[in-house]
Amino acid sequence: MNKVRNFLRRNFKKIMGMSFVNRWIVFMIDLILCADSYWAAVYIRSLVDTVYSIENARLWCFVFLIYNSIAFYILKTYRGLIRHTNFLELWRVFVALFCSSIAFYLTISFYNWDIRLGLYLVLNMLIFSLTFLMIMRLLIVILYYYSVSYTGKHSEKTLVWGIGHHSIALAQWLNNSPASQHEVKGFLVTDKIKSKARILDLRVYNLSMDNFNWFMHKNEISTILFPNYKIAQDEHLFVTTCLEKGISVMVSPPFEGANNAGKNFSMKPIQFEDLLGRDEIKIDLERISGKVTGKVILVTGAAGSIGSELVRQLAKFRPARLVLFDAAETPLHNLKLELERTFPDLTFDLIMGDVRSSNRVDYVFQKFNPQVVYHAAAYKHVPMMEINPCEAISVNVLGTQNVSNFSAQYGVESFVMISTDKAVNPTNVMGATKRIAEIYVQTFAGECARQGNPIRFVTTRFGNVLGSNGSVIPYFKEQIERGGPVTVTHKDIIRYFMTIPEACRLVLEAASFGKTGEIYVFDMGEPVKILDLAKRMIEMAGLVPDVDIKIVFSGLRPGEKLYEELLNVKENTVPTEHEKITIATVRQYEFQEVSKSIKNIVERAYFVDIPDMIREMKELVPEYKSKNSPFEIYDHPVVENQINVG
């Protein structure tokens, strides 16, 4: 029996998917039902009064169907998808039947039929026709929802937050979509007046914390679904309570781009980073598309946190080819598997290599001739680079120099460099190397412009990204899962945060309108105190800070400072057309002097001459003042000389 039902469901869904054919099927069914209505009316009339008989009944039935055909065709009653029938569609059907009935009545009156006979017959035909067509549409709707809603899989019982347009549409879509794994049982509101109402035949509830556990257990609710991140952020206390109670909290993406099967519509579980109170960043998709669609794009550091997200977002714009360049074998392989699964039509190439190797970089440019380059390859961990400064120079400075030089040589249209807020007033080797890379790109952009090379060099600068490899939130999560303690370097340390997707969106936006040689700074919102972040994450795990999970202060790490700056004290910013992006007006350098200085620094790194390398770096970047680092002595020449003499 189940096999028969499944067979009928599959075939019914196939018929529903043939929308063009369905139009004429509906047209013919409507005419058949109208013919049935005509004969039913004739039969009823014959039962009431046998005195009156209709001559040429078959001919008049044909006339009635002709009028119906004309009315249906003019009013397009057959073109609407019956499974989505609304009041307007039903009204159109009524008008068509009414008009065809009037036309039929006038015709039979013209042929001197008895007026009482004609009026009684036509009214019966109209009532029967309207009833039959409405019942047919209702049955199709019921069959359609029955066929698509059955998946044989377990559905999560879900409540949707709010009763706005998005919430209602979301509930309707989830309950009617074969791709959905959620069964919506009702809506949640904060207003008691609106509760106990019904929408889509679903209850509207108002919950208090007193009956929260009882209600969720009674109704077997496992998921709360918010229509957008803004509402979830506003209701962060409720979200925290849900997470503490083991209730999954999810956020719906926009409906734009979701196909009928729901393949492009996936909901994301709420993470801590979603509750930081940041507004959604809007970008100009059309302009970005014009810059990358149909282009060959090279992404260095493609397997990293920022690089891989850039690849995901670029893939949506249908580039001609994506060239993914990285030295990390396993992450690059994992990215390959993800792209094959998520973007099966995407053309991409995986290139193992190191940006420090000029021969390897040259090969990539020569083989693929990229038109756009996103340079995300870099060493980023501050303490690690503080004890391996020569490697930081090799990758962050020499690597950037290699990629930018070959970009200009091979006629790339635009080169986009990913920088960091640690390049501002750097207190560590990593930040200083990124600032040197910025300086080189900016001065090289000016040199290319003077030589008539049209390439655009754009630098983007932002702070910490949430969820990246080695970032603080995954680190805290791991410590909490182990039972603590959670280690914070200093009670007053603060950081700017941005999620990886929004950082990459702003990179694409800045690259779409940026002018050559400019450094674009992203609005990172309000800084977050790391101690408060740690406490909040412990609370979200349903635990009490310093009771269930201890917080320990471990001291600042080498090169670390209490707060990050997005701009040098001598720099100003200029607004752009995007409210979240400004232009940094930085100190100007001469390309020849910068090239000479960088050449010396790279040579010192090659020979692991760390003291002279650090001195050269501090000379090129005077604001580079080491903190909590053995390199502090190079900020004080007198002390350094005393140590050397000693």
C-alpha distance (Angstrom), angle and dihedral (degrees) to the residues before:
residue distance angle dihedral
M1 . . .
N2 3.79 . .
K3 3.81 89.7 .
V4 3.80 90.2 54.1
R5 3.81 92.0 49.2
N6 3.79 92.4 48.2
F7 3.81 90.4 47.8
L8 3.80 91.1 52.1
R9 3.82 91.7 46.6
R10 3.80 93.2 50.9
N11 3.78 93.9 48.7
F12 3.77 93.6 44.1
K13 3.83 89.8 53.5
K14 3.79 89.5 50.0
I15 3.80 90.9 53.2
M16 3.81 90.3 47.9
G17 3.79 89.1 52.0
M18 3.83 91.9 57.7
S19 3.81 93.2 79.9
F20 3.82 96.7 166.6
V21 3.80 93.7 49.7
N22 3.81 89.7 43.5
R23 3.80 90.7 64.4
W24 3.79 93.0 64.2
I25 3.79 92.6 39.0
V26 3.81 88.4 55.9
F27 3.81 90.5 45.3
M28 3.81 92.2 53.3
I29 3.82 94.4 43.3
D30 3.81 90.3 51.0
L31 3.82 90.8 52.4
I32 3.80 91.8 47.9
L33 3.80 90.2 50.9
C34 3.80 90.1 48.5
A35 3.82 89.5 52.4
D36 3.80 89.2 50.0
S37 3.80 89.0 50.1
Y38 3.81 90.7 52.1
W39 3.80 93.2 52.3
A40 3.79 91.9 43.3
A41 3.80 89.5 53.8
V42 3.81 91.2 47.7
Y43 3.80 90.6 49.2
I44 3.80 93.1 49.1
R45 3.76 90.2 49.2
S46 3.80 91.5 51.1
L47 3.81 90.4 52.7
V48 3.79 93.1 50.9
D49 3.80 97.8 46.1
T50 3.78 124.1 6.5
V51 3.81 91.7 -174.6
Y52 3.75 91.7 78.8
S53 3.75 115.5 64.9
I54 3.77 130.5 175.7
E55 3.74 117.6 -127.4
N56 3.78 117.9 -148.6
A57 3.82 91.0 11.7
R58 3.79 91.9 169.8
L59 3.81 91.7 54.1
W60 3.80 92.2 50.7
C61 3.80 90.1 49.0
F62 3.78 88.5 55.4
V63 3.83 90.2 49.8
F64 3.81 90.5 50.4
L65 3.81 90.7 51.8
I66 3.81 91.1 49.1
Y67 3.81 90.0 55.6
N68 3.81 90.9 46.5
S69 3.80 91.5 49.4
I70 3.80 91.3 52.5
A71 3.82 92.6 47.1
F72 3.81 93.4 46.5
Y73 3.80 91.3 48.7
I74 3.81 95.0 47.7
L75 3.81 94.6 46.3
K76 3.84 94.0 38.1
T77 3.79 93.3 -133.6
Y78 3.80 90.8 159.6
R79 3.82 96.8 54.8
G80 3.79 98.9 71.8
L81 3.80 117.4 92.6
I82 3.79 101.3 -109.9
R83 3.81 92.5 -150.7
H84 3.83 86.9 64.4
T85 3.81 96.6 41.5
N86 3.81 114.9 158.1
F87 3.80 136.0 179.4
L88 3.80 92.9 -85.2
E89 3.81 90.9 56.1
L90 3.81 91.3 49.8
W91 3.80 91.5 47.8
R92 3.80 90.0 52.1
V93 3.81 89.9 53.2
F94 3.81 91.2 49.9
V95 3.81 92.8 49.6
A96 3.81 91.3 49.2
L97 3.81 92.7 50.7
F98 3.81 92.3 44.2
C99 3.80 92.6 50.7
S100 3.81 93.4 46.7
S101 3.83 90.3 47.9
I102 3.83 91.9 51.0
A103 3.80 90.2 48.7
F104 3.80 90.7 49.2
Y105 3.82 92.1 48.3
L106 3.81 91.6 50.8
T107 3.80 90.1 49.7
I108 3.80 96.0 51.1
S109 3.81 89.6 44.4
F110 3.78 89.0 54.6
Y111 3.81 88.6 56.7
N112 3.85 90.1 56.0
W113 3.79 97.9 -107.7
D114 3.74 116.3 165.8
I115 3.82 106.0 -84.3
R116 3.82 93.2 -138.2
L117 3.77 91.1 49.6
G118 3.80 93.2 48.0
L119 3.81 96.4 46.0
Y120 3.81 93.9 46.3
L121 3.80 91.8 47.5
V122 3.81 94.9 46.7
L123 3.81 93.4 48.3
N124 3.79 90.5 51.8
M125 3.81 90.8 47.6
L126 3.82 91.2 50.9
I127 3.81 93.2 48.4
F128 3.80 93.8 45.7
S129 3.83 93.3 44.8
L130 3.78 93.4 49.0
T131 3.81 91.8 46.2
F132 3.81 94.6 47.4
L133 3.83 94.0 47.1
M134 3.82 92.3 47.2
I135 3.81 92.1 49.0
M136 3.81 90.8 48.2
R137 3.81 91.4 52.5
L138 3.78 92.6 46.1
L139 3.80 91.3 51.8
I140 3.80 91.9 50.1
V141 3.81 90.8 50.8
I142 3.81 91.2 49.6
L143 3.81 92.6 46.8
Y144 3.79 92.1 46.4
Y145 3.80 94.8 51.9
Y146 3.79 90.4 43.8
S147 3.80 91.9 51.8
V148 3.81 97.5 45.5
S149 3.78 98.4 38.7
Y150 3.78 94.5 56.9
T151 3.81 111.5 85.8
G152 3.78 101.6 147.4
K153 3.81 88.2 -125.7
H154 3.78 129.8 115.1
S155 3.82 112.0 -96.8
E156 3.78 123.4 -148.7
K157 3.81 111.0 -123.0
T158 3.80 103.9 -124.0
L159 3.79 140.8 -173.0
V160 3.81 119.7 -153.1
W161 3.78 117.9 -142.1
G162 3.81 115.5 -123.6
I163 3.79 134.3 -2.3
G164 3.81 99.3 -110.3
H165 3.79 123.0 129.4
H166 3.82 93.5 -91.1
S167 3.81 92.4 48.2
I168 3.80 93.3 50.1
A169 3.81 92.9 45.3
L170 3.79 89.6 47.5
A171 3.81 92.9 52.4
Q172 3.79 91.7 47.5
W173 3.81 92.5 48.3
L174 3.80 94.0 48.1
N175 3.78 94.4 49.2
N176 3.80 93.0 46.6
S177 3.80 101.6 39.3
P178 3.81 122.5 95.5
A179 3.82 88.5 -151.4
S180 3.79 93.6 58.9
Q181 3.79 121.3 106.1
H182 3.81 91.2 -171.9
E183 3.78 131.2 85.8
V184 3.80 109.4 -158.6
K185 3.81 111.0 -141.1
G186 3.80 98.4 178.3
F187 3.80 149.4 -48.4
L188 3.81 131.4 -77.4
V189 3.83 121.9 -141.3
T190 3.80 135.1 170.9
D191 3.81 93.6 -142.6
K192 3.82 111.7 87.7
I193 3.80 91.0 -159.6
K194 3.81 91.1 63.3
S195 3.79 93.9 47.4
K196 3.79 123.6 98.8
A197 3.81 89.7 35.9
R198 3.81 121.1 120.1
I199 3.81 126.9 -126.7
L200 3.81 121.0 179.2
D201 3.80 83.9 -4.2
L202 3.82 88.5 -63.0
R203 3.81 124.7 122.9
V204 3.80 122.8 -111.8
Y205 3.82 110.5 -138.5
N206 3.78 135.1 -163.6
L207 3.79 111.6 -158.2
S208 3.76 130.1 -162.1
M209 3.77 123.9 -162.3
D210 3.82 88.6 -115.8
N211 3.80 94.0 67.2
F212 3.80 97.5 26.6
N213 3.81 97.3 106.6
W214 3.81 93.6 41.9
F215 3.80 93.5 49.3
M216 3.81 95.4 46.8
H217 3.80 92.7 47.3
K218 3.81 94.2 45.3
N219 3.80 93.8 50.6
E220 3.83 94.6 35.8
I221 3.81 90.7 -126.9
S222 3.79 111.8 176.4
T223 3.83 102.5 166.0
I224 3.80 138.6 44.5
L225 3.79 113.9 -161.2
F226 3.82 123.4 -157.3
P227 3.83 121.1 -160.7
N228 3.84 93.1 -136.3
Y229 3.81 143.5 -3.9
K230 3.81 95.0 -104.8
I231 3.81 92.6 63.5
A232 3.81 91.0 44.1
Q233 3.81 89.5 53.1
D234 3.81 91.6 49.2
E235 3.83 89.6 51.4
H236 3.80 95.3 44.7
L237 3.82 93.0 134.2
F238 3.80 91.0 56.8
V239 3.81 90.3 44.5
T240 3.80 90.7 51.6
T241 3.81 90.4 50.5
C242 3.80 91.2 50.8
L243 3.78 92.6 50.1
E244 3.80 90.7 48.2
K245 3.81 89.6 52.9
G246 3.80 92.9 49.4
I247 3.81 94.5 -107.3
S248 3.81 113.1 144.3
V249 3.80 113.7 -124.3
M250 3.79 118.2 -158.9
V251 3.79 137.3 178.1
S252 3.78 125.8 -141.8
P253 3.80 119.5 -129.1
P254 3.83 119.1 -136.4
F255 3.80 114.3 -73.7
E256 3.81 91.0 -127.2
G257 3.78 110.1 109.9
A258 3.81 96.3 18.3
N259 3.77 111.2 130.9
N260 3.78 126.1 -147.8
A261 3.77 92.6 -93.4
G262 3.79 91.9 50.3
K263 3.81 92.9 -124.7
N264 3.82 92.8 139.4
F265 3.80 94.4 40.4
S266 3.77 113.7 88.1
M267 3.78 127.7 156.7
K268 3.76 120.8 -137.7
P269 3.81 125.0 -140.8
I270 3.80 113.7 -118.5
Q271 3.79 113.0 -100.6
F272 3.77 128.3 -169.7
E273 3.78 90.7 -104.7
D274 3.81 89.7 60.6
L275 3.80 90.6 64.4
L276 3.81 98.9 58.0
G277 3.79 91.1 105.9
R278 3.79 97.6 -113.9
D279 3.79 119.2 151.7
E280 3.78 117.4 -122.6
I281 3.80 111.8 -91.6
K282 3.79 114.6 -125.9
I283 3.80 121.1 -154.5
D284 3.78 136.1 -173.4
L285 3.80 100.7 -104.6
E286 3.79 93.8 -179.8
R287 3.80 94.1 55.2
I288 3.80 93.1 44.8
S289 3.79 89.6 49.0
G290 3.79 89.9 54.7
K291 3.80 90.1 55.7
V292 3.82 99.7 47.3
T293 3.83 110.7 18.9
G294 3.79 110.9 108.4
K295 3.83 92.3 6.2
V296 3.80 131.7 122.7
I297 3.80 105.0 -117.8
L298 3.80 128.5 -167.1
V299 3.81 119.3 -157.4
T300 3.80 117.2 -170.9
G301 3.78 116.4 -158.0
A302 3.81 85.0 24.5
A303 3.80 94.9 161.0
G304 3.80 94.9 53.4
S305 3.79 127.0 95.9
I306 3.81 96.3 -92.9
G307 3.80 95.7 30.7
S308 3.80 95.1 52.8
E309 3.81 92.7 48.1
L310 3.81 89.8 49.3
V311 3.80 87.9 53.1
R312 3.81 91.5 51.1
Q313 3.78 92.8 50.3
L314 3.80 94.5 42.9
A315 3.81 90.5 50.8
K316 3.81 89.6 63.3
F317 3.82 90.3 62.2
R318 3.82 92.5 60.6
P319 3.82 101.5 -120.8
A320 3.80 117.9 -166.6
R321 3.81 89.5 -118.7
L322 3.79 138.6 -10.5
V323 3.81 116.9 -147.1
L324 3.81 109.9 -159.7
F325 3.80 113.0 -159.6
D326 3.80 121.5 -173.9
A327 3.80 142.2 134.6
A328 3.81 95.1 -139.6
E329 3.81 108.2 95.1
T330 3.82 103.1 -169.1
P331 3.83 97.8 42.8
L332 3.80 89.7 47.6
H333 3.80 90.5 51.2
N334 3.81 90.7 49.1
L335 3.80 89.9 51.0
K336 3.80 89.3 51.4
L337 3.81 91.4 55.0
E338 3.79 91.3 47.9
L339 3.80 93.8 50.5
E340 3.80 92.4 47.7
R341 3.79 89.0 53.2
T342 3.81 99.1 40.9
F343 3.82 102.1 32.8
P344 3.83 106.2 27.7
D345 3.82 92.5 167.9
L346 3.81 95.2 50.9
T347 3.81 118.3 114.1
F348 3.79 110.0 -143.1
D349 3.81 140.6 153.6
L350 3.79 128.9 -148.7
I351 3.80 114.9 -142.2
M352 3.77 120.5 -174.0
G353 3.77 110.1 -152.7
D354 3.78 149.3 113.1
V355 3.80 123.9 -107.3
R356 3.82 87.6 -140.1
S357 3.80 89.5 68.9
S358 3.80 107.9 83.1
N359 3.81 90.9 -169.5
R360 3.80 92.6 54.9
V361 3.81 92.9 46.0
D362 3.82 90.1 47.4
Y363 3.82 89.7 52.2
V364 3.81 92.2 53.1
F365 3.81 93.0 50.9
Q366 3.80 92.9 44.1
K367 3.82 93.9 48.5
F368 3.81 101.0 42.5
N369 3.82 103.9 22.1
P370 3.82 94.2 -149.6
Q371 3.80 119.4 -151.4
V372 3.81 96.9 -159.8
V373 3.82 127.5 33.1
Y374 3.80 127.0 -163.2
H375 3.79 108.4 -168.3
A376 3.81 108.2 -157.7
A377 3.82 99.2 143.5
A378 3.80 110.1 119.1
Y379 3.76 145.7 123.9
K380 3.81 106.3 -110.1
H381 3.83 112.4 169.9
V382 3.79 108.4 107.4
P383 3.85 101.6 -154.2
M384 3.82 92.1 43.1
M385 3.80 92.9 52.1
E386 3.79 91.3 45.4
I387 3.80 89.1 65.0
N388 3.83 93.7 36.7
P389 3.81 102.6 41.7
C390 3.80 96.4 152.4
E391 3.81 91.4 58.4
A392 3.80 89.8 50.1
I393 3.80 89.7 55.8
S394 3.80 92.6 45.7
V395 3.81 95.5 52.9
N396 3.79 105.0 27.8
V397 3.79 98.3 39.1
L398 3.82 108.3 21.6
G399 3.81 91.5 36.4
T400 3.81 91.6 52.5
Q401 3.80 90.3 46.5
N402 3.82 91.6 52.3
V403 3.80 95.5 48.2
S404 3.81 94.8 44.4
N405 3.83 93.2 46.1
F406 3.81 93.5 51.9
S407 3.81 90.3 43.7
A408 3.79 88.9 60.4
Q409 3.81 93.3 41.2
Y410 3.82 94.6 52.5
G411 3.78 97.4 44.2
V412 3.80 101.3 -107.1
E413 3.80 113.2 -179.5
S414 3.80 96.8 -141.4
F415 3.81 137.8 3.9
V416 3.81 119.3 -159.1
M417 3.79 120.4 -166.3
I418 3.81 122.9 -161.2
S419 3.81 110.2 -140.4
T420 3.81 134.9 169.8
D421 3.79 142.7 -126.7
K422 3.81 86.9 -115.8
A423 3.81 86.8 75.3
V424 3.82 88.2 71.8
N425 3.80 112.2 90.8
P426 3.82 88.1 -19.8
T427 3.79 118.6 -144.6
N428 3.78 95.8 -178.8
V429 3.79 141.2 46.8
M430 3.79 94.3 -106.4
G431 3.80 93.6 54.7
A432 3.80 91.6 44.7
T433 3.81 92.7 51.9
K434 3.80 90.9 50.8
R435 3.80 90.4 49.7
I436 3.80 90.1 51.0
A437 3.80 89.3 49.9
E438 3.82 89.1 51.6
I439 3.79 90.8 50.6
Y440 3.79 92.3 50.6
V441 3.80 94.2 48.2
Q442 3.79 92.0 47.6
T443 3.81 95.7 48.3
F444 3.82 92.2 41.5
A445 3.82 88.3 53.3
G446 3.80 89.1 56.5
E447 3.79 91.4 47.8
C448 3.82 91.9 51.0
A449 3.79 90.6 48.8
R450 3.81 90.7 52.4
Q451 3.80 89.7 51.4
G452 3.81 91.8 50.5
N453 3.81 95.7 -109.6
P454 3.85 106.3 148.7
I455 3.83 96.0 -152.7
R456 3.82 114.8 130.3
F457 3.82 117.3 -136.7
V458 3.82 112.6 -161.4
T459 3.81 126.3 178.2
T460 3.81 122.2 -161.9
R461 3.77 121.5 -161.6
F462 3.81 126.6 -166.6
G463 3.80 140.6 146.6
N464 3.78 135.2 -112.0
V465 3.77 118.3 -25.8
L466 3.78 120.3 -142.9
G467 3.76 117.7 -122.0
S468 3.80 96.4 16.2
N469 3.78 120.5 138.4
G470 3.79 108.2 -73.1
S471 3.82 95.0 5.0
V472 3.78 121.3 145.0
I473 3.82 101.0 -105.0
P474 3.83 97.5 58.1
Y475 3.80 87.1 43.1
F476 3.81 92.4 53.4
K477 3.82 91.5 44.4
E478 3.78 90.6 54.9
Q479 3.80 91.8 48.9
I480 3.82 92.1 49.0
E481 3.81 91.7 48.9
R482 3.82 88.9 53.1
G483 3.80 90.1 52.9
G484 3.81 96.2 -103.7
P485 2.86 162.5 -137.6
V486 3.80 100.5 -155.0
T487 3.79 109.6 -148.7
V488 3.80 120.6 -143.9
T489 3.78 117.5 -179.6
H490 3.83 96.2 -142.0
K491 3.81 135.3 -0.4
D492 3.83 92.1 -127.7
I493 3.80 100.3 42.3
I494 3.83 114.7 126.4
R495 3.77 133.2 -174.8
Y496 3.79 139.6 -172.8
F497 3.79 113.5 -122.2
M498 3.78 136.4 -162.1
T499 3.78 130.6 170.1
I500 3.79 117.5 -111.4
P501 3.84 95.1 -117.2
E502 3.80 94.4 51.0
A503 3.81 91.6 45.3
C504 3.80 90.0 53.1
R505 3.80 91.9 46.1
L506 3.79 89.4 55.4
V507 3.81 90.5 47.2
L508 3.80 89.5 55.8
E509 3.80 91.3 44.9
A510 3.82 94.7 49.4
A511 3.79 90.7 46.2
S512 3.81 90.9 52.9
F513 3.81 95.6 61.0
G514 3.80 104.0 15.2
K515 3.79 121.6 125.6
T516 3.77 121.9 -135.6
G517 3.78 117.8 -83.5
E518 3.79 95.9 16.0
I519 3.80 126.6 129.1
Y520 3.79 113.3 -143.3
V521 3.79 118.8 -153.6
F522 3.81 120.6 -157.2
D523 3.77 124.1 -138.6
M524 3.79 102.4 -115.0
G525 3.80 95.3 -174.1
E526 3.79 121.1 -134.2
P527 3.81 118.8 -14.9
V528 3.79 117.3 -107.4
K529 3.78 123.2 -134.2
I530 3.81 106.2 -128.8
L531 3.81 92.8 -145.0
D532 3.82 90.4 55.9
L533 3.79 89.6 47.2
A534 3.79 91.2 53.4
K535 3.81 92.1 49.1
R536 3.78 91.9 48.2
M537 3.80 92.8 50.9
I538 3.80 91.1 50.4
E539 3.82 89.8 50.9
M540 3.81 91.1 48.6
A541 3.80 87.4 56.5
G542 3.83 87.9 58.3
L543 3.79 93.1 -107.2
V544 3.80 135.8 118.4
P545 3.84 118.7 -115.9
D546 3.82 114.3 -117.9
V547 3.82 89.7 6.0
D548 3.80 106.1 60.7
I549 3.80 94.9 11.2
K550 3.79 122.0 28.3
I551 3.81 121.3 -140.0
V552 3.79 113.4 -144.1
F553 3.82 126.8 -168.9
S554 3.79 109.2 -138.2
G555 3.81 100.2 -179.3
L556 3.79 130.8 -109.8
R557 3.79 114.7 -54.6
P558 3.81 122.8 -127.5
G559 3.78 110.5 -67.2
E560 3.81 93.6 5.8
K561 3.80 122.8 132.6
L562 3.78 131.7 -163.9
Y563 3.80 95.1 -114.1
E564 3.77 137.5 17.2
E565 3.78 125.2 -133.6
L566 3.75 125.9 -149.2
L567 3.80 93.4 -158.0
N568 3.77 137.2 36.8
V569 3.83 114.0 -111.7
K570 3.83 88.1 -115.1
E571 3.78 92.6 50.3
N572 3.78 128.3 91.0
T573 3.76 128.5 -167.1
V574 3.77 132.0 -127.2
P575 3.81 119.3 -153.1
T576 3.80 121.0 -119.2
E577 3.78 132.2 -159.2
H578 3.81 88.6 -87.3
E579 3.80 114.6 73.4
K580 3.81 92.6 -144.9
I581 3.82 95.8 51.6
T582 3.81 129.2 68.4
I583 3.81 133.4 173.6
A584 3.79 119.9 -117.1
T585 3.79 114.7 -137.4
V586 3.80 99.0 -150.0
R587 3.77 136.7 179.5
Q588 3.81 112.7 -71.8
Y589 3.81 122.5 -124.7
E590 3.79 135.0 -171.3
F591 3.78 114.0 -112.6
Q592 3.80 96.0 -137.3
E593 3.78 93.2 51.1
V594 3.80 92.0 46.0
S595 3.82 92.1 48.6
K596 3.79 91.5 50.6
S597 3.81 92.7 48.0
I598 3.81 93.1 47.4
K599 3.79 90.9 48.3
N600 3.80 89.2 56.1
I601 3.82 92.6 46.3
V602 3.82 92.7 49.6
E603 3.82 91.0 48.6
R604 3.80 90.8 50.9
A605 3.82 88.7 50.4
Y606 3.81 91.6 49.4
F607 3.81 91.0 54.3
V608 3.84 91.6 39.2
D609 3.78 91.0 -120.4
I610 3.80 92.5 157.0
P611 3.84 101.0 172.2
D612 3.80 95.0 52.5
M613 3.82 90.7 40.5
I614 3.83 91.5 55.1
R615 3.82 91.4 46.2
E616 3.81 90.7 52.7
M617 3.80 90.8 48.2
K618 3.80 92.6 51.5
E619 3.78 90.4 47.5
L620 3.81 92.1 53.0
V621 3.83 92.4 42.6
P622 3.84 105.4 34.5
E623 3.82 92.3 -179.1
Y624 3.82 90.2 61.8
K625 3.82 102.7 110.7
S626 3.80 115.8 168.1
K627 3.80 119.3 -129.3
N628 3.79 126.7 -161.7
S629 3.79 87.9 -8.2
P630 3.82 138.0 116.6
F631 3.81 86.6 -122.5
E632 3.83 90.3 71.2
I633 3.82 89.0 93.4
Y634 3.82 89.5 69.1
D635 3.81 88.9 62.4
H636 3.83 88.5 62.6
P637 3.82 111.0 49.5
V638 3.81 93.2 -175.3
V639 3.81 93.0 56.5
E640 3.80 90.4 44.0
N641 3.80 91.8 53.1
Q642 3.79 90.8 49.1
I643 3.79 90.3 52.7
N644 3.80 91.6 48.0
V645 3.82 91.7 48.8
G646 3.79 91.0 47.2
